[in-house]
């Protein structure tokens, strides 16, 4: 019993540890959850499933169609016996059975071009799914970075509040010793209240950032949600690639580029399908039928006998074959109008394809310019923080020995806090823009 007890304890501790870890979401877990739950992604998947159904249907159109029919009738008065084509005046019932089949031999290659078009639509639909996934990935990246940014702001605010609290204790002792005026203590306590408010504000911003991320992940809002804070790599001092190089890579990496190219090809196939309506149509048909009538007899007219059901069915079997040719002559301009519409759709698809490339190029140019500016701002902000920190530490020494008053010290302290906040903003602004440009080049977004 004791052995069982000591074996259970490690398992319980392991379970507790796993549960604690599960509450801290990594970026990849956030992204995987969002991609699985996002409604737009699932809608695009279902939309492409419809494209696949259309493709299978167009393939099936090449196969002969087969249909069967059966009818039963009760005849009263004078009628024509369907089995003999003679008039009878008695009451009888009749039955007809038939099987027919038809095959489209040629219709201007419309079937073949429809199959090609639907196959292209399936491929384009797959790229549409990837495009929606990319949008979700960028949204999750933004939301995840906002949480990390809020964490750093909160950490800085807590550090400032802790430093101010220490200054309150130190100033209180100086006032009691008569080395500082009571006004210094009042100013420091006022600053302490301001710093505590900053901590609360930062905590609220962190909670809002978590809510936004959870909503992007399509999961219920919980208070115990938390993310893993990775050790971010050191930020380089300059952008290494040109925007032209990034744009060339993005043309191969971004799914909307080949997706819209396929849509242009699908529009060209639609034009060929509409032009195929001008060609003659050749079709082949086959039919087999039989019938039965209770009024029919066999034998001599003097001594007639009943004609059994299955014997009639077998004896009355007939087959027929047909070859049909349909030549379009005039269709009230419908064929020409359909062709004109298809040509306009082709030009529209070509413009859409070019527009997607233009939008991608402009976005890369804008992000590239923003990234260079963010890099310069980050470097300048680091230098500013170093200078302001040195001034703050010097002011703190002077204030502690009573050489500087509280007003001048708090000015230096607030300047130091503001520089820290500015550096955090510049840091995450650069990280986000660099991740975006990496993503445009087809690189996987990671935070480690």
C-alpha positions as CSV (number, residue, x, y, z in Angstrom):
1,X,0.0,0.0,0.0
2,X,2.8,2.4,0.9
3,X,4.6,1.5,-2.4
4,X,1.4,2.4,-4.3
5,X,1.2,5.7,-2.4
6,X,4.8,6.7,-3.2
7,X,4.2,5.8,-6.9
8,X,1.1,8.0,-7.2
9,X,2.8,11.1,-5.8
10,X,5.2,11.6,-8.7
11,X,2.3,11.0,-11.2
12,X,0.2,13.7,-9.5
13,X,3.1,16.1,-9.5
14,X,3.8,15.4,-13.2
15,X,0.1,16.0,-14.0
16,X,0.1,19.2,-12.0
17,X,3.2,20.4,-13.9
18,X,1.7,19.5,-17.3
19,X,-1.5,21.4,-16.4
20,X,0.5,24.4,-15.4
21,X,2.5,24.3,-18.7
22,X,-0.7,23.9,-20.8
23,X,-1.9,27.3,-19.5
24,X,1.1,29.0,-21.2
25,X,0.5,29.0,-24.9
26,X,3.4,29.1,-27.4
27,X,3.0,31.1,-30.6
28,X,2.7,27.8,-32.6
29,X,0.0,26.5,-30.4
30,X,-1.9,29.8,-30.8
31,X,-1.5,29.7,-34.5
32,X,-2.5,26.0,-34.9
33,X,-5.6,26.6,-32.8
34,X,-6.6,29.6,-34.8
35,X,-6.1,27.8,-38.1
36,X,-8.2,24.9,-36.9
37,X,-11.1,27.0,-35.5
38,X,-11.2,30.0,-37.8
39,X,-14.5,30.1,-39.6
40,X,-13.1,31.8,-42.7
41,X,-10.5,29.1,-43.2
42,X,-13.2,26.4,-42.8
43,X,-15.5,28.2,-45.2
44,X,-12.8,28.4,-47.8
45,X,-12.2,24.6,-47.4
46,X,-15.9,23.9,-47.9
47,X,-15.9,26.2,-50.9
48,X,-13.1,24.2,-52.5
49,X,-15.0,21.0,-51.7
50,X,-17.7,22.3,-54.0
51,X,-15.1,22.8,-56.7
52,X,-14.1,19.2,-56.3
53,X,-17.7,18.1,-56.6
54,X,-18.1,20.2,-59.8
55,X,-14.9,18.5,-61.2
56,X,-16.2,15.0,-60.5
57,X,-19.5,15.9,-62.1
58,X,-17.8,17.2,-65.3
59,X,-15.8,14.0,-65.5
60,X,-19.0,11.9,-65.2
61,X,-20.6,13.8,-68.1
62,X,-18.3,11.9,-70.4
63,X,-20.0,8.6,-69.4
64,X,-23.2,7.5,-71.1
65,X,-26.3,8.2,-69.1
66,X,-28.7,5.3,-68.4
67,X,-32.3,5.5,-67.3
68,X,-35.1,3.0,-66.8
69,X,-38.9,3.5,-66.9
70,X,-42.0,1.5,-66.1
71,X,-45.7,2.2,-66.3
72,X,-48.9,0.4,-65.4
73,X,-52.3,1.4,-66.9
74,X,-56.0,0.3,-66.7
75,X,-57.9,0.7,-69.9
76,X,-61.7,1.0,-70.2
77,X,-63.9,1.2,-73.4
78,X,-62.4,1.4,-76.8
79,X,-58.6,1.5,-76.8
80,X,-55.6,0.5,-78.8
81,X,-53.9,-2.6,-77.6
82,X,-50.2,-1.5,-77.3
83,X,-48.9,-5.0,-78.0
84,X,-50.9,-5.5,-81.3
85,X,-51.9,-1.9,-82.2
86,X,-55.5,-3.1,-82.8
87,X,-58.7,-1.7,-81.3
88,X,-60.2,-3.6,-78.4
89,X,-63.3,-2.7,-76.4
90,X,-62.8,-4.8,-73.3
91,X,-61.4,-3.8,-70.0
92,X,-57.7,-4.7,-69.7
93,X,-54.6,-3.5,-68.0
94,X,-51.2,-2.9,-69.7
95,X,-47.6,-2.4,-68.6
96,X,-44.6,-0.8,-70.3
97,X,-40.9,-1.2,-69.5
98,X,-37.9,0.4,-71.0
99,X,-34.2,1.2,-70.7
100,X,-32.6,4.1,-72.5
101,X,-29.1,5.5,-72.8
102,X,-27.5,8.5,-74.4
103,X,-23.9,9.6,-75.1
104,X,-22.6,13.0,-76.1
105,X,-20.0,12.2,-78.9
106,X,-19.0,15.8,-79.7
107,X,-20.2,19.2,-78.4
108,X,-17.4,21.6,-79.4
109,X,-15.0,20.3,-76.7
110,X,-17.2,21.8,-74.0
111,X,-17.0,18.7,-71.8
112,X,-13.2,18.6,-72.0
113,X,-12.8,22.3,-71.4
114,X,-15.2,22.2,-68.5
115,X,-13.1,19.5,-66.9
116,X,-10.0,21.6,-67.4
117,X,-11.7,24.6,-65.9
118,X,-13.0,22.8,-62.9
119,X,-9.5,21.2,-62.3
120,X,-8.0,24.7,-62.4
121,X,-10.7,25.9,-60.0
122,X,-9.8,23.2,-57.5
123,X,-6.1,24.3,-57.7
124,X,-7.0,27.9,-57.3
125,X,-9.3,27.1,-54.4
126,X,-6.4,25.5,-52.6
127,X,-4.3,28.7,-53.0
128,X,-7.3,30.6,-51.7
129,X,-7.2,28.5,-48.5
130,X,-3.5,29.2,-48.1
131,X,-4.2,32.9,-48.6
132,X,-6.8,32.9,-45.8
133,X,-4.4,30.9,-43.6
134,X,-1.8,33.6,-44.2
135,X,-4.2,36.3,-43.1
136,X,-4.9,34.4,-39.9
137,X,-1.2,33.9,-39.4
138,X,-0.5,37.7,-39.6
139,X,-3.4,38.4,-37.3
140,X,-2.1,35.9,-34.7
141,X,1.4,37.3,-35.1
142,X,0.1,40.8,-34.3
143,X,-2.0,39.6,-31.4
144,X,0.9,37.6,-29.9
145,X,3.3,40.5,-30.2
146,X,0.8,42.8,-28.6
147,X,0.7,40.5,-25.6
148,X,4.5,40.3,-25.4
149,X,4.7,44.1,-25.7
150,X,2.2,44.5,-22.9
151,X,4.2,42.2,-20.7
152,X,7.3,44.3,-21.1
153,X,5.4,47.5,-20.5
154,X,4.0,46.0,-17.3
155,X,7.4,44.8,-16.2
156,X,8.9,48.3,-16.7
157,X,6.0,49.9,-14.9
158,X,6.4,47.5,-11.9
159,X,10.2,48.2,-11.8
160,X,9.5,52.0,-11.8
161,X,6.9,51.5,-9.0
162,X,9.3,49.5,-6.9
163,X,12.0,52.1,-7.4
164,X,9.7,54.8,-6.3
165,X,8.5,52.8,-3.3
166,X,12.2,52.5,-2.2
167,X,12.6,56.3,-2.7
168,X,9.5,56.9,-0.5
169,X,11.1,54.9,2.3
170,X,14.4,56.7,1.9
171,X,12.9,60.1,1.8
172,X,10.7,59.4,4.8
173,X,13.9,58.6,6.8
174,X,15.6,61.8,5.5
175,X,12.6,63.9,6.5
176,X,12.4,62.3,10.0
177,X,16.2,63.0,10.4
178,X,15.6,66.6,9.3
179,X,17.8,66.4,6.2
180,X,15.0,66.9,3.7
181,X,11.8,69.0,3.7
182,X,8.5,67.4,4.0
183,X,7.5,68.7,0.5
184,X,10.0,66.2,-1.0
185,X,8.2,63.3,0.7
186,X,4.8,64.6,-0.6
187,X,6.2,64.8,-4.1
188,X,7.7,61.3,-4.0
189,X,4.4,59.9,-2.7
190,X,2.5,61.7,-5.4
191,X,4.9,60.0,-7.9
192,X,4.3,56.7,-6.2
193,X,0.5,57.0,-6.8
194,X,1.2,57.9,-10.4
195,X,3.5,54.8,-10.8
196,X,0.9,52.5,-9.2
197,X,-1.7,53.9,-11.6
198,X,0.7,53.1,-14.5
199,X,1.0,49.5,-13.3
200,X,-2.8,49.1,-13.2
201,X,-3.0,50.7,-16.7
202,X,-0.3,48.3,-18.0
203,X,-2.1,45.3,-16.4
204,X,-5.4,46.4,-18.1
205,X,-3.6,46.7,-21.5
206,X,-2.2,43.2,-21.0
207,X,-5.6,41.7,-20.2
208,X,-7.1,43.4,-23.3
209,X,-4.3,42.1,-25.4
210,X,-4.9,38.6,-24.1
211,X,-8.6,38.9,-24.8
212,X,-7.9,40.0,-28.4
213,X,-5.5,37.1,-28.9
214,X,-8.1,34.6,-27.5
215,X,-10.8,36.0,-29.8
216,X,-8.4,35.6,-32.8
217,X,-7.9,32.0,-31.7
218,X,-11.7,31.5,-31.5
219,X,-11.5,30.2,-28.0
220,X,-13.7,31.2,-25.0
221,X,-12.3,34.0,-22.8
222,X,-10.6,32.6,-19.6
223,X,-8.8,34.4,-16.8
224,X,-6.0,31.8,-16.6
225,X,-4.9,32.3,-20.3
226,X,-1.3,33.0,-20.6
227,X,1.4,32.9,-23.3
228,X,5.0,31.7,-23.2
229,X,7.4,34.7,-23.3
230,X,10.2,33.6,-25.6
231,X,13.7,35.0,-25.6
232,X,13.7,37.2,-28.7
233,X,16.8,37.3,-30.9
234,X,19.0,40.4,-31.0
235,X,17.7,43.0,-33.4
236,X,20.2,43.6,-36.3
237,X,21.3,47.2,-36.9
238,X,20.3,47.3,-40.5
239,X,18.1,45.7,-43.2
240,X,20.2,43.4,-45.3
241,X,18.1,42.9,-48.4
242,X,16.6,45.3,-50.9
243,X,12.9,45.6,-51.5
244,X,13.3,44.3,-55.1
245,X,14.8,41.1,-53.8
246,X,12.1,40.6,-51.2
247,X,9.4,41.3,-53.9
248,X,10.8,38.7,-56.3
249,X,10.8,36.1,-53.5
250,X,7.3,37.0,-52.5
251,X,6.0,36.3,-56.0
252,X,7.0,32.7,-55.5
253,X,6.0,32.5,-51.9
254,X,2.6,34.2,-51.6
255,X,-0.3,31.9,-52.6
256,X,-2.5,34.7,-54.0
257,X,-0.1,35.2,-56.9
258,X,-0.4,31.7,-58.5
259,X,-4.0,31.6,-57.3
260,X,-5.0,34.6,-59.4
261,X,-3.0,33.3,-62.3
262,X,-5.0,30.1,-62.2
263,X,-8.2,32.1,-62.0
264,X,-7.2,33.9,-65.2
265,X,-6.6,30.5,-66.9
266,X,-10.1,29.4,-65.6
267,X,-11.6,32.4,-67.3
268,X,-9.9,31.5,-70.5
269,X,-11.3,28.0,-70.3
270,X,-14.8,29.5,-69.7
271,X,-14.3,31.5,-72.9
272,X,-13.4,28.3,-74.8
273,X,-16.5,26.6,-73.4
274,X,-18.8,29.4,-74.6
275,X,-17.1,29.4,-78.0
276,X,-17.8,25.6,-78.2
277,X,-21.5,26.3,-78.4
278,X,-21.0,27.4,-82.0
279,X,-20.0,23.9,-83.1
280,X,-22.5,21.2,-84.1
281,X,-23.5,18.6,-81.5
282,X,-23.4,14.9,-82.2
283,X,-25.1,12.4,-79.9
284,X,-25.7,8.7,-79.8
285,X,-28.8,7.1,-78.3
286,X,-29.9,3.6,-77.5
287,X,-33.3,2.2,-76.3
288,X,-34.7,-1.1,-75.3
289,X,-38.4,-1.5,-74.4
290,X,-41.1,-4.1,-74.0
291,X,-44.8,-4.2,-73.0
292,X,-47.7,-6.3,-71.8
293,X,-51.5,-6.2,-72.3
294,X,-54.0,-8.5,-70.5
295,X,-56.2,-8.3,-73.6
296,X,-53.8,-10.1,-75.8
297,X,-54.3,-13.8,-76.6
298,X,-52.4,-16.4,-78.5
299,X,-53.5,-19.5,-80.5
300,X,-56.3,-19.5,-83.1
301,X,-59.2,-17.1,-83.3
302,X,-61.5,-20.1,-82.7
303,X,-59.7,-21.4,-79.7
304,X,-57.7,-18.4,-78.1
305,X,-55.5,-18.9,-75.1
306,X,-54.2,-16.5,-72.5
307,X,-50.8,-14.9,-73.1
308,X,-48.7,-15.2,-69.9
309,X,-47.1,-12.0,-68.5
310,X,-43.4,-13.0,-68.8
311,X,-43.9,-14.6,-72.2
312,X,-45.3,-11.3,-73.5
313,X,-42.5,-9.3,-71.9
314,X,-39.9,-11.5,-73.5
315,X,-41.6,-11.7,-76.9
316,X,-42.2,-7.9,-77.1
317,X,-38.7,-6.8,-76.5
318,X,-37.5,-4.2,-79.0
319,X,-34.3,-2.2,-79.5
320,X,-33.5,1.0,-81.3
321,X,-30.4,3.1,-81.9
322,X,-30.2,6.7,-83.0
323,X,-27.5,9.1,-84.1
324,X,-28.4,12.8,-83.7
325,X,-26.8,15.9,-85.1
326,X,-27.7,19.4,-83.9
327,X,-26.4,22.4,-85.8
328,X,-26.8,25.9,-84.1
329,X,-28.0,28.4,-86.7
330,X,-29.5,31.2,-84.8
331,X,-30.1,31.4,-81.0
332,X,-31.3,35.0,-80.6
333,X,-27.7,36.1,-80.0
334,X,-27.3,34.0,-76.8
335,X,-24.2,32.3,-78.0
336,X,-22.4,35.5,-79.0
337,X,-23.5,37.3,-75.8
338,X,-22.1,34.4,-73.7
339,X,-18.8,34.6,-75.6
340,X,-18.7,38.4,-75.2
341,X,-19.3,38.0,-71.4
342,X,-16.5,35.4,-71.2
343,X,-14.0,37.7,-73.0
344,X,-14.9,40.5,-70.5
345,X,-14.4,38.1,-67.6
346,X,-11.0,37.2,-69.0
347,X,-9.9,40.8,-69.1
348,X,-11.3,41.3,-65.6
349,X,-9.3,38.3,-64.3
350,X,-6.2,39.6,-65.9
351,X,-6.7,43.0,-64.2
352,X,-7.3,41.2,-60.9
353,X,-4.1,39.2,-61.3
354,X,-2.1,42.4,-62.0
355,X,-3.8,44.2,-59.2
356,X,-2.8,41.5,-56.7
357,X,0.8,41.9,-57.8
358,X,0.6,45.6,-57.5
359,X,-0.9,45.4,-54.0
360,X,1.8,43.0,-52.9
361,X,4.6,45.2,-54.3
362,X,3.2,48.3,-52.6
363,X,2.8,46.5,-49.3
364,X,6.4,45.3,-49.4
365,X,7.7,48.7,-50.4
366,X,5.8,50.3,-47.5
367,X,6.9,47.7,-45.0
368,X,10.4,47.8,-46.2
369,X,10.5,51.6,-45.7
370,X,8.9,51.3,-42.3
371,X,11.4,48.6,-41.3
372,X,14.3,50.8,-42.2
373,X,12.8,53.7,-40.2
374,X,12.0,51.4,-37.3
375,X,15.6,50.1,-37.3
376,X,17.0,53.7,-37.2
377,X,14.5,54.6,-34.5
378,X,15.4,51.6,-32.4
379,X,19.2,52.4,-32.5
380,X,18.6,56.1,-31.7
381,X,16.2,55.1,-28.9
382,X,18.9,52.8,-27.4
383,X,21.4,55.7,-27.4
384,X,18.8,58.0,-25.9
385,X,18.0,55.5,-23.1
386,X,21.7,55.1,-22.3
387,X,22.1,58.8,-21.9
388,X,18.9,59.3,-20.0
389,X,19.8,56.4,-17.7
390,X,23.2,57.9,-16.9
391,X,21.5,61.2,-16.1
392,X,18.9,59.5,-13.9
393,X,21.5,57.5,-11.9
394,X,23.5,60.7,-11.3
395,X,20.3,62.5,-10.2
396,X,19.5,59.6,-7.9
397,X,22.9,59.8,-6.2
398,X,22.5,63.6,-5.8
399,X,19.0,63.2,-4.4
400,X,20.0,60.5,-1.9
401,X,22.7,62.8,-0.4
402,X,20.4,65.8,-0.4
403,X,22.1,67.8,-3.2
404,X,19.1,67.7,-5.5
405,X,15.5,68.4,-4.7
406,X,12.6,66.1,-5.3
407,X,11.2,68.1,-8.3
408,X,14.4,67.9,-10.3
409,X,14.9,64.2,-9.4
410,X,11.3,63.3,-10.5
411,X,11.9,65.0,-13.8
412,X,14.9,62.8,-14.5
413,X,13.1,59.7,-13.2
414,X,10.1,60.3,-15.5
415,X,12.4,61.0,-18.4
416,X,14.1,57.6,-17.8
417,X,10.7,55.8,-17.6
418,X,9.5,57.5,-20.8
419,X,12.7,56.4,-22.6
420,X,12.2,52.9,-21.5
421,X,8.7,52.9,-22.8
422,X,9.8,54.4,-26.1
423,X,12.5,51.7,-26.5
424,X,10.0,48.9,-25.9
425,X,7.7,50.4,-28.5
426,X,10.6,50.8,-31.0
427,X,11.7,47.2,-30.4
428,X,8.4,45.6,-31.0
429,X,7.6,47.8,-33.9
430,X,10.8,46.6,-35.6
431,X,10.2,43.0,-34.7
432,X,6.7,43.1,-36.2
433,X,7.8,44.7,-39.4
434,X,10.7,42.3,-39.8
435,X,8.4,39.3,-39.3
436,X,6.1,40.7,-41.9
437,X,8.8,41.0,-44.5
438,X,10.1,37.5,-43.6
439,X,6.6,36.2,-44.1
440,X,6.4,37.8,-47.5
441,X,9.4,35.8,-48.5
442,X,7.9,32.5,-47.4
443,X,9.8,32.2,-44.1
444,X,8.0,30.6,-41.2
445,X,7.2,33.0,-38.3
446,X,8.9,31.8,-35.1
447,X,9.7,33.4,-31.7
448,X,12.7,31.7,-30.3
